[in-house]
Amino acid sequence: KLMAAAEIGLGTWEARGVLRALGPAAAVGFGGYPSLPTMLAASALGLPTVLHEQNAKLGRVNRLLASRAGAIAASFADTQGLREADAGKVTLTGNPVRPAIVEMREHPYVAPGATAPIKILILGGSQGATVLSDVVPQGLIDLPVEIRARLEIAQQCRAEDMARVRAAYAYARMKVELATFFDDAPARLAACHLAITRAGASTLSELTVIGRPAVLVPYKHAADDHQTANAKSVVGAGGAKMLAADDFTPTALTKLLRTLLSDGPALEAMARAALQLGRVDAAARLADLVERM
């Protein structure tokens, strides 16, 4: 900790020199420890400063910087961790997404018909994806045969989990595509009838901009448990269901999916609710805020 404090102090001193040389009109911080020295230096130099918080709970660095910032851009309507004195600095911008995601917003959600294929997309994110490999296959296999026979599954999983996940689905003779990474994730999100994912800020931003229902499994070891806060914001608006990590079992997943996949109107209502949360113009809103500063 002493070394970290020394490095932050040195970094702040170096950042002051860089900022003086660059002469920027403003400094924008996106959280995380790498942003701390530069934003401290910018504040000390009297530069206009903006913080962007992508999660529903203010991150540790942004909490440290909030009192010094001129403005705070929030991705969620109810951002936790803000001091009352800083609440007036907040502008709801949303979290910017890729242009490829914005394009997919034009594809309306249509629930699967009574006998049509049901497309399920499972995205594990960068951390903790093994639990999805442990739970999701069995949760899908245990569905009633009339539902299971209609499933078309695309699942992201770690390389070390690939063989056993493939074997589990093969044993049940299910239609599945497995990959460690999907290059065409925007198109797959648009095509799916239900996503099973972590609750990272970027994932939720993409789900809501496209407008797709989801089962969210927050990564409980994320800093300050911010993924649970993210998930609750979407669940509270009706756009998703959540299974906490400690409750995420094949039995619980089967029970939830059996209800969801048998109720097309409920899926469509979730998709509409998710779509209403999506902020397609988040990048422009953030740019406008920076320009105003």
N, C-alpha and C positions, 0 to 999 in steps of 0.2 A: 504493500500500500504506500509505503514511503517512496519507493522507486516510482510508482505510478504518479504520485503527487509531484515528484521532481520532474518527470517527463512532461506532465501537463504544463507545469510552470515554464519549462524550457520551450515547449511547443507554442505556448501563448506568446512568449517573447519573440520567437522566430516568426510567428504569424503576424505580429505587429509590423515587422519589417517588410514582409511580403505584401501586406495590405497597403502600406504606405507607398510601395513601389507600383502596385497595380492601380491604386486610386479607384476602387469600385464604387458604384452608386449605392449599392446595398449588399448585405451579406445574408444568405439564406441557409439555415441549418436544418438537416433532416434527421436529427437525433443520432444516437450512438456516440461512443467515446471519441472517435476521430473528429467529430464536429466540435467538441468542447473547446479546444485551444483557440481555434479560429473565431468562434463566436464570442468567446471571452475577449479576444483581442479587438474584434470589430466593435463590441460594446464600449470598450475602454477608449477607442478612438472616436467614438461618437457617430459611427456609421448607422444608418437605418438598418434594423435587423428584423428578420422574419423567421419564425420557427414553424416547421411543418411536422405534425404528429399524425402518423399513419394509423395508429391503433386507437382503440376506444379507451385506453388508459395511458395517460401521459408517461412517457419513458423517463428513466432516471435522469439522463442528461438534459432533456427538455424541461424537467421539473427544476433542475438547478438553474437553468437559463431563463425560465419564464419571466421572472421579475425584471430581468434586464432587457427583454425583447420588446420591440415596438409593436409587433403583431404576432398572433399565433393562428396558423391555419389548421383546422381540425378536419378529420376525415369522417367522424361520427358525430351525430347531433348531440349526444350526451357523452362528453369526454371526461373520464374520471381523473382525479389527481390534481385538478386545477385549484389554486388558491382563489378565494373570493376576490382578492385584489386584482387578480389577473384575468378574471372571467370577461371583463369588458374588452379585452384585447382579441378575443376569439372571433374568427370568421370561418363559417362552415364552407370549405372548398371541396371536400371529397379527396379521394386518393387517385392521382393520375393513373390511367391505364394505357396499354399499348393501342395504337391505331387499329391493329387487327382485331382487338376486342370490341372496339367501338363499332366496327363494321358489322359485327355479328349481332348487334342490337336490332338490326333490321329483320332478323329471322324470328317471327313470333313463336311462342311456345304452344305446342299442341300435345295434349296428353295422349298416351297410347290407347288405341281402341281396344275393344273387349278381347280380340284375338290377335292383335298386332304385336310385333316385337317390342320389347321394353329395353331401351338402351341405358345401361348403367355405366357411369364413369367414376373411377376411384383414383384420386390423386393424393399421394402421401406427403407431398412437400419435401423440404430438404432435411427435416429432422423427424425422427421417431416413426418412420414409415413402416417399420417392421411390425408394429402392433396392427396395422391395417392388413398386412399379409397374414398375421396370426388369426384375426377375427373374421374379416370380410368373407373369405371363401366359404367357411363353414356356415356363416350366417345366411349366405345366398343358397347354399346347397340344401339347407334345412327348410327352405320355403316350400309351400305346397307345389306339387308337380305341375299343376295347371299354370302357375306363375313361373316356376323355374324353367319350364320348357320354352318360354317366350323370351328369356333373358339373352341379351347380347352385351357382353361385359368387356370393358377396356379398363385394365388396371395397371397403374404405375407401381412398381415395387423395386426394392433394392436387388442388385445382382445376386447377392448371397441368399436371397429368399426365392429367387426365380424358380428353381427346380421344384421345390416343395409346393409352391403355389400352383405351378403348372400341373403337378401330379394330382393335387386335390381336385382341381376342376376337371381334369381328364377322367378321373375315377367316376365323377358324376356325369360325364359326357355333356358338359356344358360348353356353349360357344363363348370363347374368351380370347382376347388379345392382350398379351403382356409385354411391357417394355419398361426399361429403367427411366426413360424420358420420352415424352411425346412432343415432337417438333410442331405438331399441328393442334396444340391444346385449344386455341380459340375455336376452331371448327368443331372439335370434339365436345367442347362445352355447349356450343350452340345445338349440336345434334342430340345431346343426351336428354333423357326424360327425368333423370335424377342423378345428382352427383353425391359422392361420399368423400368428404375431404377434411383436411385440417381447417383451422379457422384463422390462418394468417391474414394480415390486412390485404395483401395483394390478391390472394385467392378470393376473398369475400368481395373485393372491389370488382373483380372480373365476373363473378357469379351474378352480382346485382346489376352491373351494366348490361349484361346479356339477358338477365332475368330468368334464372333457372333454379328450381327447388333443390334443396340439399339436405343431407344429414351431416351435421358438423361434429367432429370429434376433436376438441381443442387439445393441443399439446400441453399437458399440465406443468411441464418444467420450463415453459417459456417465461421470460423475465416478468416478474410480478403477475404471473398468470394472465397476461394480457389477451391471450387467445380466447379464454373463457369470456372475458368482457366483450371482445369482438363478436363472438358467437351470440351472446345474449342480446346484443343490439339487433341482429338480424332475426333471431327467433322471436323477440318481442314484437317485431313488426309483422310477423306472420310469414316470413320468407324462407324459413328453415326449421328443422328440428335439431335438437342437440342431444348427444349422448356423452356425458362426462367420461373421462378416461377410466375412472374406477367402475363405471357402470357399463363399459363397452365390452360386452360379451357376445358370442354368437347367438345365444338365446334372446338377448335384448334386441339385437339387430334384426333377427328374424321376425320378432313380434312387431317391431316398428315398421319394417318393410312390408310385411303382410298387409298391414292396414293401409299404408301409403299407396302401394302399387295396385291395390284393389279399388282405389277411389280417384278416378280421373279428375273430377271437379275439384277435389282437395288439392291435387298437384297443380292444377291450373291456377287456383287461388294463391298458392305459395309462389308460383312463378310471377304472378301479377304483383304480389307484395314485394318480392325481391326486386323486380324491375323499377318499382317506385322509389326504392332506396338508391338505385344506381345513379351516379353523377357523371354523366357522359362528358361534361364540360369542366371536369376538375382541373385539368392542366391550365385551361384558360382562366378559371377563377383564381388559381394560385398566381399565375402571371399578373393578373390585374391587381391582386393584393400587393405584390412586390412593387409594381409600378406606382401604386398609390403611396407606398411608403417612400 
